[in-house]
Amino acid sequence: MKIPKMKMPRFKMPAKKWIVFSIVSASSAVLALVCLVLFSSSGKILRSQQAASVWAGDSGQKYAQISVFAPSDGGLDTGKIMGFRQKVTEATADTTAKNVVNPYVDAWSARGTVSISGDHGSTDASVTATGGDFFVFHPLDLVSGSYYSDDDLMKDRVLLDEELAWKLFGGTDLAGMYVSIGGKPFVVAGVVSREDDKYDKAAYSGGAGLYMPYNTYAALTSSPSQTPGGGTAVNTGTGTGTGTGAGAGTAAGGGAAQTPAQKPGITCYEIVMPNPVTAFASGLAVKELNADGKYAVIDNSARFGARQVFNNVIKNAGKRAMRTDAIGYPYWENAARLAENRAGFFLLMELIFWLCPIVFAVIVLVVLFKYLKKRAKLKFVDLKDRYDNRTLFPHMKGSDEDGGTDA
């Protein structure tokens, strides 16, 4: 039996529509790939989100960049940070290479405003008070001079941004010059330019600003609180006996009792630390720093992945628009949220654009399956006929085109 020539079975659609559908599907696939590229690049342009990859280098070890945001009166202080550092060292001891001296790098900051003056006058400026390795997380470009460091012997150096430098001095080559803040002189370590990506530009609204060490800012803005009254509290007394004591206190003098000064509240803590398994670093931060849920803990290393963006931006779009905490997020976090929103948009568009090519591919596969199924059926019938003929006519030598036999 000769298998007749077969044409591909046609789906019930005119040829012109097939062509149009093919072109639309191809165009949609191209647009989906464009959206994929834009989605992948959304978080990469933010330099404040790259600390983990920079710190890891070529070590091959997995690190996570964790941010903890707190209200200014939320109780996040250097004492808690020092305690968390110890917990990180203990928790990562077994997974850290022996030649690694420090398994983590961290920084903290607080924000406020100061009145500052220079050669060309004075102005109010926003201040970011920093501790730790702040400029590892926020590598602002230096226009002149250098960064200050926690290791500096003198803690009187500050960094100005370009806008503030022009306001105070009419230029940017200012390293070694002096400014006055709160009546005290400070040395200009250098001048920095702020981030020029569109997210940070949109998020930053602080105007002219400067950076200074956290402890210096704390000493500048804090003053001992006074206890009103008629004298300075003086405690006198003696203790007698074993395990017991007695004392008497008197108030005398003409002053007021003083209590220790309160430092400005830390509103942002950032750390890059080993992350041997998924969510290890963020889980440790939540456990040790945010057990009461007052802070916001964010794993920056994972926030721009497809699953995270889908869950945080697309799936929870309604809740995302609401902020029910009392946290004042810094501009770099707001910039990251803008980038997340952009990533969410491109991810959504990518999914939509993939629908048309997928539907087209399914239709083509169905048509091809029907064709191959029919072709296989005819082939099977042909082989069966040949087998039957050879069984019934064992002395058959050949066959003609019509299936006849020659004796």
TORBA-960326 format. One record per residue (C-alpha): residue in one letter; x, y, z; residue number from 1; chain. Coordinates in pm, whole numbers, padded with zeros to 5 digits, always signed. Each point is the difference from the previous one (the first is absolute). Example, Ala and Ser with C-alpha at 12.3 -4.5 7.8 and 13.67 -1.06 7.14 Angstrom:
BEGIN
<site "A",<+01230,-00450,+00780>,1,"A">,
<site "S",<+00137,+00344,-00066>,2,"A">,
This chain:
BEGIN
<site "M",<+00000,+00000,+00000>,1,"A">,
<site "K",<+00144,+00335,-00098>,2,"A">,
<site "I",<-00039,+00277,+00254>,3,"A">,
<site "P",<-00174,+00292,-00169>,4,"A">,
<site "K",<+00160,+00343,+00012>,5,"A">,
<site "M",<-00138,+00203,+00286>,6,"A">,
<site "K",<-00024,+00370,+00064>,7,"A">,
<site "M",<+00039,+00147,+00342>,8,"A">,
<site "P",<-00348,+00020,+00155>,9,"A">,
<site "R",<-00122,+00355,+00015>,10,"A">,
<site "F",<-00128,+00156,+00316>,11,"A">,
<site "K",<-00327,+00174,-00066>,12,"A">,
<site "M",<+00158,+00335,-00080>,13,"A">,
<site "P",<+00058,+00172,-00337>,14,"A">,
<site "A",<+00357,+00019,-00127>,15,"A">,
<site "K",<+00018,+00379,+00040>,16,"A">,
<site "K",<-00098,-00028,+00366>,17,"A">,
<site "W",<+00269,-00263,+00047>,18,"A">,
<site "I",<+00256,+00247,-00134>,19,"A">,
<site "V",<-00131,+00283,+00217>,20,"A">,
<site "F",<-00005,-00223,+00305>,21,"A">,
<site "S",<+00358,-00108,-00069>,22,"A">,
<site "I",<+00120,+00359,-00032>,23,"A">,
<site "V",<-00182,+00107,+00317>,24,"A">,
<site "S",<+00142,-00296,+00191>,25,"A">,
<site "A",<+00354,+00071,-00116>,26,"A">,
<site "S",<-00037,+00368,+00090>,27,"A">,
<site "S",<-00137,-00088,+00342>,28,"A">,
<site "A",<+00292,-00236,+00060>,29,"A">,
<site "V",<+00246,+00278,-00085>,30,"A">,
<site "L",<-00179,+00243,+00234>,31,"A">,
<site "A",<+00000,-00264,+00275>,32,"A">,
<site "L",<+00377,-00037,-00037>,33,"A">,
<site "V",<+00042,+00379,+00015>,34,"A">,
<site "C",<-00205,+00008,+00319>,35,"A">,
<site "L",<+00215,-00282,+00141>,36,"A">,
<site "V",<+00315,+00204,-00061>,37,"A">,
<site "L",<-00154,+00312,+00156>,38,"A">,
<site "F",<-00124,-00203,+00296>,39,"A">,
<site "S",<+00342,-00151,+00058>,40,"A">,
<site "S",<+00168,+00341,-00005>,41,"A">,
<site "S",<-00247,+00173,+00234>,42,"A">,
<site "G",<+00193,-00056,+00322>,43,"A">,
<site "K",<+00349,-00005,-00146>,44,"A">,
<site "I",<+00021,+00376,-00057>,45,"A">,
<site "L",<-00039,+00067,+00374>,46,"A">,
<site "R",<+00348,+00005,+00149>,47,"A">,
<site "S",<-00144,-00021,+00351>,48,"A">,
<site "Q",<-00127,-00351,-00081>,49,"A">,
<site "Q",<+00333,-00148,-00111>,50,"A">,
<site "A",<+00195,-00023,+00327>,51,"A">,
<site "A",<-00038,-00379,+00034>,52,"A">,
<site "S",<+00143,-00077,-00344>,53,"A">,
<site "V",<+00284,+00251,+00049>,54,"A">,
<site "W",<+00088,-00142,+00343>,55,"A">,
<site "A",<-00012,-00360,-00124>,56,"A">,
<site "G",<+00227,+00074,-00295>,57,"A">,
<site "D",<+00141,-00325,-00143>,58,"A">,
<site "S",<-00017,-00188,+00330>,59,"A">,
<site "G",<-00285,-00222,-00114>,60,"A">,
<site "Q",<-00169,+00037,+00339>,61,"A">,
<site "K",<-00364,+00103,+00019>,62,"A">,
<site "Y",<-00073,+00332,+00167>,63,"A">,
<site "A",<-00320,+00191,+00066>,64,"A">,
<site "Q",<-00053,+00372,+00038>,65,"A">,
<site "I",<-00249,+00065,+00278>,66,"A">,
<site "S",<-00156,+00337,+00089>,67,"A">,
<site "V",<-00177,+00072,+00328>,68,"A">,
<site "F",<-00211,+00317,+00015>,69,"A">,
<site "A",<-00124,+00141,+00329>,70,"A">,
<site "P",<-00198,+00299,+00128>,71,"A">,
<site "S",<+00223,+00275,+00138>,72,"A">,
<site "D",<-00130,-00082,+00348>,73,"A">,
<site "G",<-00005,-00376,-00054>,74,"A">,
<site "G",<+00291,-00082,+00227>,75,"A">,
<site "L",<+00247,-00116,-00266>,76,"A">,
<site "D",<+00337,+00105,+00136>,77,"A">,
<site "T",<+00368,-00089,-00019>,78,"A">,
<site "G",<-00037,-00234,+00297>,79,"A">,
<site "K",<-00244,-00221,-00190>,80,"A">,
<site "I",<+00220,+00017,-00306>,81,"A">,
<site "M",<+00310,-00114,+00190>,82,"A">,
<site "G",<-00202,-00287,+00145>,83,"A">,
<site "F",<-00121,-00101,-00346>,84,"A">,
<site "R",<+00355,+00007,-00132>,85,"A">,
<site "Q",<+00096,-00257,+00261>,86,"A">,
<site "K",<-00297,-00219,-00093>,87,"A">,
<site "V",<+00100,+00014,-00369>,88,"A">,
<site "T",<+00356,-00104,+00083>,89,"A">,
<site "E",<-00122,-00293,+00210>,90,"A">,
<site "A",<-00266,-00113,-00247>,91,"A">,
<site "T",<+00236,+00000,-00299>,92,"A">,
<site "A",<+00310,-00140,+00169>,93,"A">,
<site "D",<-00045,-00348,-00151>,94,"A">,
<site "T",<-00060,+00124,-00354>,95,"A">,
<site "T",<+00264,+00274,-00016>,96,"A">,
<site "A",<+00340,-00077,-00148>,97,"A">,
<site "K",<+00284,+00007,+00255>,98,"A">,
<site "N",<+00187,+00268,-00194>,99,"A">,
<site "V",<-00298,+00240,+00021>,100,"A">,
<site "V",<+00065,+00248,+00280>,101,"A">,
<site "N",<-00342,+00164,-00002>,102,"A">,
<site "P",<-00300,-00189,-00143>,103,"A">,
<site "Y",<-00214,+00311,-00034>,104,"A">,
<site "V",<+00002,+00371,-00079>,105,"A">,
<site "D",<-00265,+00233,+00139>,106,"A">,
<site "A",<-00107,+00362,+00038>,107,"A">,
<site "W",<-00264,+00207,+00173>,108,"A">,
<site "S",<-00140,+00347,-00044>,109,"A">,
<site "A",<-00231,+00265,+00138>,110,"A">,
<site "R",<-00141,+00308,-00168>,111,"A">,
<site "G",<-00065,+00356,+00104>,112,"A">,
<site "T",<+00067,+00365,-00086>,113,"A">,
<site "V",<+00270,+00243,+00108>,114,"A">,
<site "S",<+00088,+00362,-00057>,115,"A">,
<site "I",<+00336,+00025,-00175>,116,"A">,
<site "S",<+00209,+00296,-00111>,117,"A">,
<site "G",<+00296,+00050,-00235>,118,"A">,
<site "D",<+00184,+00279,-00177>,119,"A">,
<site "H",<-00305,+00106,-00204>,120,"A">,
<site "G",<-00260,-00008,+00275>,121,"A">,
<site "S",<-00211,-00248,+00190>,122,"A">,
<site "T",<-00296,-00227,-00070>,123,"A">,
<site "D",<-00200,-00286,+00143>,124,"A">,
<site "A",<+00103,-00339,-00135>,125,"A">,
<site "S",<-00118,-00358,+00034>,126,"A">,
<site "V",<+00253,-00222,+00177>,127,"A">,
<site "T",<+00056,-00374,-00020>,128,"A">,
<site "A",<+00190,-00113,+00308>,129,"A">,
<site "T",<+00183,-00323,-00074>,130,"A">,
<site "G",<+00180,-00277,+00185>,131,"A">,
<site "G",<+00181,-00311,-00113>,132,"A">,
<site "D",<+00093,-00037,-00368>,133,"A">,
<site "F",<-00280,+00216,-00137>,134,"A">,
<site "F",<+00173,+00077,-00328>,135,"A">,
<site "V",<+00037,-00370,-00082>,136,"A">,
<site "F",<-00379,-00006,-00026>,137,"A">,
<site "H",<-00031,+00346,-00154>,138,"A">,
<site "P",<+00308,+00058,-00219>,139,"A">,
<site "L",<-00068,+00363,-00090>,140,"A">,
<site "D",<+00236,+00139,-00262>,141,"A">,
<site "L",<+00265,+00232,+00139>,142,"A">,
<site "V",<+00031,+00334,-00179>,143,"A">,
<site "S",<+00295,+00093,+00221>,144,"A">,
<site "G",<+00168,-00113,+00320>,145,"A">,
<site "S",<-00072,-00333,+00168>,146,"A">,
<site "Y",<-00250,-00179,+00222>,147,"A">,
<site "Y",<+00026,+00016,+00377>,148,"A">,
<site "S",<+00018,-00323,+00199>,149,"A">,
<site "D",<-00078,-00136,+00345>,150,"A">,
<site "D",<+00375,-00062,+00028>,151,"A">,
<site "D",<+00083,+00370,-00027>,152,"A">,
<site "L",<+00183,+00129,+00306>,153,"A">,
<site "M",<-00189,+00328,-00014>,154,"A">,
<site "K",<-00379,-00020,-00037>,155,"A">,
<site "D",<-00046,+00353,-00134>,156,"A">,
<site "R",<-00005,-00075,-00374>,157,"A">,
<site "V",<-00312,+00035,-00214>,158,"A">,
<site "L",<-00098,-00059,-00362>,159,"A">,
<site "L",<-00201,+00256,-00193>,160,"A">,
<site "D",<-00209,-00069,-00308>,161,"A">,
<site "E",<+00051,+00218,-00305>,162,"A">,
<site "E",<-00306,+00217,+00061>,163,"A">,
<site "L",<+00109,+00087,+00353>,164,"A">,
<site "A",<+00360,+00057,-00110>,165,"A">,
<site "W",<-00109,+00258,-00256>,166,"A">,
<site "K",<-00226,+00172,+00251>,167,"A">,
<site "L",<+00269,+00032,+00265>,168,"A">,
<site "F",<+00314,+00051,-00207>,169,"A">,
<site "G",<-00092,+00048,-00365>,170,"A">,
<site "G",<+00203,-00303,-00105>,171,"A">,
<site "T",<+00078,-00366,+00066>,172,"A">,
<site "D",<+00377,-00022,+00061>,173,"A">,
<site "L",<-00039,+00041,+00374>,174,"A">,
<site "A",<+00204,-00274,+00170>,175,"A">,
<site "G",<+00161,+00140,+00315>,176,"A">,
<site "M",<-00224,+00306,+00023>,177,"A">,
<site "Y",<-00221,+00070,+00302>,178,"A">,
<site "V",<-00371,+00030,+00055>,179,"A">,
<site "S",<-00182,+00092,+00318>,180,"A">,
<site "I",<-00284,-00215,+00136>,181,"A">,
<site "G",<-00167,+00102,+00322>,182,"A">,
<site "G",<+00283,+00246,+00065>,183,"A">,
<site "K",<+00265,-00273,-00024>,184,"A">,
<site "P",<+00260,-00032,-00279>,185,"A">,
<site "F",<+00010,-00307,-00222>,186,"A">,
<site "V",<+00247,-00098,-00272>,187,"A">,
<site "V",<-00133,-00070,-00349>,188,"A">,
<site "A",<+00128,-00348,-00092>,189,"A">,
<site "G",<-00138,+00021,-00352>,190,"A">,
<site "V",<-00291,+00069,-00231>,191,"A">,
<site "V",<-00222,-00272,-00145>,192,"A">,
<site "S",<-00250,-00009,-00281>,193,"A">,
<site "R",<-00330,-00171,+00068>,194,"A">,
<site "E",<-00126,-00298,-00197>,195,"A">,
<site "D",<-00103,+00094,-00352>,196,"A">,
<site "D",<-00233,-00292,-00078>,197,"A">,
<site "K",<-00366,+00088,-00049>,198,"A">,
<site "Y",<-00120,-00187,+00309>,199,"A">,
<site "D",<+00227,+00175,+00249>,200,"A">,
<site "K",<-00063,+00333,-00169>,201,"A">,
<site "A",<-00374,-00048,+00037>,202,"A">,
<site "A",<+00027,-00122,+00359>,203,"A">,
<site "Y",<+00240,+00258,+00139>,204,"A">,
<site "S",<-00167,+00318,+00123>,205,"A">,
<site "G",<+00239,+00114,+00273>,206,"A">,
<site "G",<+00155,+00292,-00187>,207,"A">,
<site "A",<+00355,+00101,+00089>,208,"A">,
<site "G",<+00151,-00253,+00236>,209,"A">,
<site "L",<+00305,-00135,+00176>,210,"A">,
<site "Y",<+00131,-00317,+00166>,211,"A">,
<site "M",<+00171,-00017,+00338>,212,"A">,
<site "P",<+00093,-00269,+00256>,213,"A">,
<site "Y",<-00291,-00119,+00210>,214,"A">,
<site "N",<+00171,+00057,+00336>,215,"A">,
<site "T",<+00102,+00350,-00104>,216,"A">,
<site "Y",<-00355,+00084,-00097>,217,"A">,
<site "A",<-00127,-00152,+00326>,218,"A">,
<site "A",<+00239,+00217,+00202>,219,"A">,
<site "L",<-00099,+00304,-00202>,220,"A">,
<site "T",<-00376,-00037,+00033>,221,"A">,
<site "S",<-00039,-00165,+00341>,222,"A">,
<site "S",<+00019,+00176,+00334>,223,"A">,
<site "P",<-00047,-00138,+00350>,224,"A">,
<site "S",<-00357,+00030,+00121>,225,"A">,
<site "Q",<-00057,+00220,+00302>,226,"A">,
<site "T",<-00203,-00101,+00304>,227,"A">,
<site "P",<-00175,+00313,+00131>,228,"A">,
<site "G",<+00026,+00063,+00370>,229,"A">,
<site "G",<+00188,+00183,+00263>,230,"A">,
<site "G",<+00327,-00186,-00001>,231,"A">,
<site "T",<+00233,-00253,-00149>,232,"A">,
<site "A",<-00067,-00353,+00119>,233,"A">,
<site "V",<+00286,-00117,+00211>,234,"A">,
<site "N",<-00002,-00353,+00139>,235,"A">,
<site "T",<+00183,-00070,+00323>,236,"A">,
<site "G",<-00022,-00304,+00219>,237,"A">,
<site "T",<+00175,-00290,+00153>,238,"A">,
<site "G",<-00062,-00369,-00003>,239,"A">,
<site "T",<+00044,-00231,+00290>,240,"A">,
<site "G",<-00028,-00373,+00055>,241,"A">,
<site "T",<+00035,-00290,-00236>,242,"A">,
<site "G",<-00245,+00001,-00287>,243,"A">,
<site "T",<-00191,+00300,+00134>,244,"A">,
<site "G",<+00056,+00367,-00008>,245,"A">,
<site "A",<-00146,+00327,+00102>,246,"A">,
<site "G",<+00037,+00344,-00154>,247,"A">,
<site "A",<-00135,+00347,+00014>,248,"A">,
<site "G",<-00026,+00254,-00276>,249,"A">,
<site "T",<-00028,+00375,+00014>,250,"A">,
<site "A",<-00071,+00264,-00259>,251,"A">,
<site "A",<+00208,+00309,+00027>,252,"A">,
<site "G",<+00127,+00283,-00213>,253,"A">,
<site "G",<-00149,+00237,-00247>,254,"A">,
<site "G",<+00001,-00193,-00326>,255,"A">,
<site "A",<-00202,-00269,-00178>,256,"A">,
<site "A",<+00048,-00374,-00023>,257,"A">,
<site "Q",<+00129,-00128,-00334>,258,"A">,
<site "T",<-00077,-00328,-00173>,259,"A">,
<site "P",<+00210,-00151,-00284>,260,"A">,
<site "A",<-00056,+00146,-00346>,261,"A">,
<site "Q",<-00214,-00197,-00243>,262,"A">,
<site "K",<+00158,-00072,-00338>,263,"A">,
<site "P",<-00206,+00049,-00316>,264,"A">,
<site "G",<-00184,-00314,-00098>,265,"A">,
<site "I",<+00156,-00222,-00267>,266,"A">,
<site "T",<-00252,-00041,-00280>,267,"A">,
<site "C",<+00193,-00229,-00236>,268,"A">,
<site "Y",<+00233,-00291,+00062>,269,"A">,
<site "E",<+00158,-00185,-00293>,270,"A">,
<site "I",<+00212,-00312,-00002>,271,"A">,
<site "V",<+00155,-00237,-00253>,272,"A">,
<site "M",<+00048,-00341,+00160>,273,"A">,
<site "P",<+00034,-00366,-00103>,274,"A">,
<site "N",<-00320,-00161,-00121>,275,"A">,
<site "P",<+00081,-00372,-00028>,276,"A">,
<site "V",<-00366,-00096,-00045>,277,"A">,
<site "T",<-00298,+00198,-00126>,278,"A">,
<site "A",<-00135,+00256,+00250>,279,"A">,
<site "F",<+00267,-00083,+00260>,280,"A">,
<site "A",<+00123,+00359,+00024>,281,"A">,
<site "S",<-00342,+00166,+00000>,282,"A">,
<site "G",<-00128,-00256,+00251>,283,"A">,
<site "L",<+00284,+00076,+00240>,284,"A">,
<site "A",<-00063,+00374,-00033>,285,"A">,
<site "V",<-00370,-00045,+00075>,286,"A">,
<site "K",<+00071,-00224,+00298>,287,"A">,
<site "E",<+00265,+00218,+00162>,288,"A">,
<site "L",<-00111,+00352,-00096>,289,"A">,
<site "N",<-00369,-00014,-00080>,290,"A">,
<site "A",<-00155,-00252,+00235>,291,"A">,
<site "D",<-00269,+00251,+00098>,292,"A">,
<site "G",<-00080,+00090,-00363>,293,"A">,
<site "K",<+00065,+00375,+00036>,294,"A">,
<site "Y",<+00255,+00013,-00281>,295,"A">,
<site "A",<-00002,-00083,-00370>,296,"A">,
<site "V",<+00254,-00263,-00108>,297,"A">,
<site "I",<+00072,-00025,-00372>,298,"A">,
<site "D",<+00224,-00246,-00185>,299,"A">,
<site "N",<+00134,+00218,-00282>,300,"A">,
<site "S",<+00186,-00288,-00163>,301,"A">,
<site "A",<-00324,-00180,-00088>,302,"A">,
<site "R",<-00247,+00284,-00048>,303,"A">,
<site "F",<+00040,+00028,-00379>,304,"A">,
<site "G",<-00049,-00369,-00080>,305,"A">,
<site "A",<-00304,-00092,-00209>,306,"A">,
<site "R",<-00179,-00184,+00282>,307,"A">,
<site "Q",<+00063,+00277,+00253>,308,"A">,
<site "V",<-00111,+00275,-00238>,309,"A">,
<site "F",<-00314,-00194,-00093>,310,"A">,
<site "N",<-00093,-00058,+00364>,311,"A">,
<site "N",<+00095,+00343,+00133>,312,"A">,
<site "V",<-00104,+00226,-00287>,313,"A">,
<site "I",<-00257,-00174,-00219>,314,"A">,
<site "K",<-00176,-00234,+00240>,315,"A">,
<site "N",<-00005,+00247,+00290>,316,"A">,
<site "A",<-00040,+00319,-00202>,317,"A">,
<site "G",<-00289,+00124,+00215>,318,"A">,
<site "K",<+00171,-00055,+00334>,319,"A">,
<site "R",<+00327,+00135,-00133>,320,"A">,
<site "A",<-00157,+00341,-00051>,321,"A">,
<site "M",<-00071,+00021,+00373>,322,"A">,
<site "R",<+00265,+00056,+00264>,323,"A">,
<site "T",<-00132,-00063,+00347>,324,"A">,
<site "D",<+00331,+00033,+00187>,325,"A">,
<site "A",<+00151,+00316,+00146>,326,"A">,
<site "I",<+00330,-00041,-00182>,327,"A">,
<site "G",<+00146,+00287,-00200>,328,"A">,
<site "Y",<+00186,-00182,-00275>,329,"A">,
<site "P",<+00319,+00159,-00141>,330,"A">,
<site "Y",<+00004,+00109,-00359>,331,"A">,
<site "W",<+00209,-00299,-00114>,332,"A">,
<site "E",<-00269,-00240,+00121>,333,"A">,
<site "N",<-00271,+00204,-00173>,334,"A">,
<site "A",<+00213,-00013,-00315>,335,"A">,
<site "A",<+00016,-00380,+00033>,336,"A">,
<site "R",<-00379,-00015,+00035>,337,"A">,
<site "L",<-00034,+00206,-00319>,338,"A">,
<site "A",<+00230,-00245,-00175>,339,"A">,
<site "E",<-00209,-00289,+00135>,340,"A">,
<site "N",<-00315,+00159,-00142>,341,"A">,
<site "R",<+00170,+00037,-00337>,342,"A">,
<site "A",<+00117,-00361,+00015>,343,"A">,
<site "G",<-00355,-00108,+00086>,344,"A">,
<site "F",<-00138,+00188,-00302>,345,"A">,
<site "F",<+00247,-00161,-00240>,346,"A">,
<site "L",<-00057,-00344,+00151>,347,"A">,
<site "L",<-00376,+00038,-00045>,348,"A">,
<site "M",<+00041,+00122,-00359>,349,"A">,
<site "E",<+00237,-00287,-00073>,350,"A">,
<site "L",<-00258,-00252,+00120>,351,"A">,
<site "I",<-00270,+00164,-00212>,352,"A">,
<site "F",<+00219,+00010,-00311>,353,"A">,
<site "W",<+00086,-00368,+00037>,354,"A">,
<site "L",<-00370,-00097,-00018>,355,"A">,
<site "C",<-00036,+00047,-00378>,356,"A">,
<site "P",<+00310,-00204,-00098>,357,"A">,
<site "I",<-00098,-00272,+00245>,358,"A">,
<site "V",<-00354,-00025,-00142>,359,"A">,
<site "F",<+00141,-00004,-00354>,360,"A">,
<site "A",<+00252,-00269,+00093>,361,"A">,
<site "V",<-00276,-00213,+00155>,362,"A">,
<site "I",<-00212,+00027,-00317>,363,"A">,
<site "V",<+00298,-00096,-00220>,364,"A">,
<site "L",<+00078,-00296,+00224>,365,"A">,
<site "V",<-00362,-00118,-00012>,366,"A">,
<site "V",<-00004,+00021,-00381>,367,"A">,
<site "L",<+00337,-00177,-00024>,368,"A">,
<site "F",<-00118,-00272,+00239>,369,"A">,
<site "K",<-00311,-00064,-00207>,370,"A">,
<site "Y",<+00207,-00021,-00316>,371,"A">,
<site "L",<+00256,-00238,+00149>,372,"A">,
<site "K",<-00273,-00210,+00157>,373,"A">,
<site "K",<-00176,-00043,-00335>,374,"A">,
<site "R",<+00329,-00065,-00176>,375,"A">,
<site "A",<+00092,-00265,+00253>,376,"A">,
<site "K",<-00340,-00163,-00034>,377,"A">,
<site "L",<+00036,-00032,-00378>,378,"A">,
<site "K",<+00353,-00132,+00039>,379,"A">,
<site "F",<-00127,-00260,+00245>,380,"A">,
<site "V",<-00274,-00109,-00241>,381,"A">,
<site "D",<+00252,-00029,-00282>,382,"A">,
<site "L",<+00238,-00211,+00208>,383,"A">,
<site "K",<-00289,-00219,+00117>,384,"A">,
<site "D",<-00114,-00059,-00359>,385,"A">,
<site "R",<+00351,-00098,-00102>,386,"A">,
<site "Y",<+00029,-00239,+00290>,387,"A">,
<site "D",<-00338,-00156,-00078>,388,"A">,
<site "N",<+00090,-00041,-00368>,389,"A">,
<site "R",<+00324,-00177,+00082>,390,"A">,
<site "T",<-00180,-00227,+00243>,391,"A">,
<site "L",<-00273,-00095,-00247>,392,"A">,
<site "F",<+00229,-00019,-00303>,393,"A">,
<site "P",<+00333,-00131,+00125>,394,"A">,
<site "H",<+00132,-00053,-00360>,395,"A">,
<site "M",<-00070,+00364,-00096>,396,"A">,
<site "K",<+00294,+00155,-00182>,397,"A">,
<site "G",<-00120,+00355,-00043>,398,"A">,
<site "S",<-00294,+00230,-00027>,399,"A">,
<site "D",<-00128,+00249,-00252>,400,"A">,
<site "E",<-00109,+00354,+00078>,401,"A">,
<site "D",<-00356,-00114,+00067>,402,"A">,
<site "G",<+00104,-00254,+00262>,403,"A">,
<site "G",<-00020,-00299,-00242>,404,"A">,
<site "T",<+00254,-00282,+00008>,405,"A">,
<site "D",<+00219,-00172,-00259>,406,"A">,
<site "A",<+00027,-00377,+00024>,407,"A">,
